[in-house]
């Protein structure tokens, strides 16, 4: 069963596990499990994905019959935990909104057209996606219409910058801020 992100304790997230991996650099599953209270199978599955994607490598093969585990080394440290599919490829869901949020943080003042054009570098952002995202951010108090015009010609200003992670629109139409780790709209 998948829980809403706002119901998952911070120490039970892949982000927490990734930060432990970044800190340790070399590890086995048992060492990670001591610092990260996730199920052993969950940790193992994520390490296998990281190995497929080239983020970690096995530096010493274990012998389960003798109680010895594989030892891994981090070879591609990145600040954000890699989001990976079962085949080791990267998940692209959410990239458009992360790009839009980054653009808003850099530009401070922007229009819908600006947002679409500047956020569509590696991942195409549609005007509809941008408009939906802006609508929710406006309701949550992150952006404000500065000239009274209607979209797409209106100019907007970022008035609430909580950090580098893009606020997320949950399926149940709530705005979750991963920087604050809380639901910000409706509150």
Residue pairs with C-beta under 8 A, 6 or more apart in sequence:
4 170
4 172
4 176
5 168
5 170
5 176
5 178
6 170
6 174
6 176
6 181
6 182
6 183
10 16
10 181
11 36
11 37
12 37
12 38
14 46
14 81
14 83
15 80
15 81
16 36
17 32
17 36
17 38
17 43
17 46
17 81
18 80
18 81
18 82
19 81
20 27
20 32
20 35
20 36
21 27
21 32
21 50
21 56
21 74
22 74
22 77
24 31
24 32
24 35
24 74
25 73
25 74
25 77
26 59
26 71
26 72
26 73
26 74
27 71
27 72
28 62
28 69
28 70
28 71
28 72
29 40
29 43
29 44
29 47
29 69
29 70
30 69
32 43
32 47
33 40
33 43
36 43
47 56
47 72
49 82
49 84
49 85
49 86
49 88
50 56
50 82
50 84
51 57
51 58
51 72
51 88
52 84
52 87
52 88
53 82
53 84
53 88
53 89
53 90
54 75
54 76
54 88
55 74
55 75
55 76
55 78
55 82
56 72
56 73
56 74
56 75
56 76
57 72
57 73
57 75
58 70
58 71
58 72
59 71
59 72
59 73
60 70
60 71
61 70
62 68
62 69
62 70
62 71
82 90
83 90
83 91
83 94
84 90
84 91
85 91
92 123
94 166
94 168
95 122
95 123
96 119
96 120
96 123
96 124
96 125
96 129
97 129
97 133
97 166
97 168
97 169
98 165
98 166
99 119
99 120
99 121
99 122
99 123
99 125
100 115
100 119
100 125
100 130
100 133
100 166
101 165
101 166
101 167
102 119
102 164
102 166
103 110
103 114
103 115
103 118
103 119
104 110
104 115
104 137
104 142
104 143
104 158
105 158
105 161
105 164
107 114
107 118
107 158
108 157
108 158
109 146
109 155
109 156
109 157
109 158
110 118
110 155
110 156
110 158
111 152
111 153
111 154
111 155
111 156
112 127
112 130
112 131
112 134
112 151
112 152
112 153
112 154
113 127
113 152
113 153
115 125
115 130
115 134
116 125
116 126
116 127
116 130
119 125
119 130
127 152
131 151
131 152
132 169
133 169
134 143
134 151
134 156
136 167
136 169
136 173
136 175
136 185
137 143
137 167
137 175
138 144
138 145
138 156
139 175
139 185
140 160
140 167
140 175
140 184
140 185
141 159
141 160
141 184
141 185
142 158
142 159
142 160
142 161
142 167
143 156
143 157
143 158
143 159
143 160
144 156
144 157
144 159
145 154
145 155
145 156
146 154
146 155
146 156
146 157
147 154
147 155
148 154
149 155
162 177
162 179
162 180
163 179
163 180
164 179
165 177
165 178
165 179
166 178
167 175
167 176
167 177
167 178
167 179
167 184
168 175
168 176
168 177
168 178
169 175
169 176
170 176
170 183
174 183
174 185
174 186
175 183
175 184
175 185
176 182
176 183
176 184
177 183
177 184
